């Protein structure tokens, strides 16, 4: 009986974690340090990855996303030694992306401490990689990241290689295919809104959220507390942000208190 009670308790703890809205700071890594830009350009230095992780540990954030934004362009593998060092200091779930091309890359990242991998360009180049990761490590281990820009016609187009390469692909179609292949989550980023701190692209978030049933992480444009609640009302399950935490006094905890006041389920 005690064993069943323990299993039930753990199940409810996991379910409670999954159902809570997550606030996820994003760390963009380039040339040995963290950067932040606008529209995937004009990169500005914002500190070191290790220092940021230690700060976020103290602020008890829900999760971190670490993206090596030039690894794919430079045809580099993920920096496994760096991730090993960062994961040792990271007291929250860590999702890692950049340079992932093979199932072996994923295996090594998970072995050195990553909790999830984030696959962007390679999900377009080699779609079978999504199902390979899901089949071998589970859906919870893979986040498919989609970077989209609005076209002149008002539709959206996916760009890969840090927003440099247009693909002609539709984010909704890609999201649907990623879910069918076994992805656990979709990270959708508006290139147009990225770094502007003028709010998320709510239309894009709503389109993706209506297309898939797996969690959608909204990214690109958060600049004030209300932007987060707006994105949740459009269907996002979790909220990623960078500039607001680098360039303002706002903290993830303050955002969560705001969301709690708005009656969204958060972990505070």
Number of C-alpha atoms within 10 A of each C-alpha: 6 7 8 9 10 11 12 12 12 12 12 12 11 11 11 13 14 12 14 15 21 22 23 23 26 21 26 23 22 16 11 11 15 23 22 24 17 18 18 19 14 10 15 11 14 18 15 14 19 17 12 16 22 15 13 20 17 9 12 15 23 24 20 24 21 23 22 24 22 17 21 21 14 10 12 14 15 22 14 17 11 13 21 18 13 21 21 11 14 22 18 16 17 21 24 27 26 28 26 26 21 14 15 11 17 23 15 15 25 21 12 17 20 26 18 23 27 26 26 24 26 22 21 20 12 11 15 13 19 26 20 15 23 18 13 11 16 15 19 15 21 26 28 26 26 28 25 25 21 15 9 7 6 8 12 19 18 24 23 21 19 19 18 11 11 13 13 10 14 15 23 20 12 21 25 17 15 25 22 13 19 22 26 22 25 30 24 26 25 25 25 18 21 26 26 18 19 14 21 26 25 18 11 22 25 18 14 26 23 13 16 19 13 17 21 27 27 32 32 28 28 27 22 15 19 14 19 26 20 15 25 21 13 19 19 26 22 23 25 22 27 24 23 20 15 17 12 10 8 14 16 22 17 13 19 23 16 17 19 16 11 11 10 16 15 21 18 12
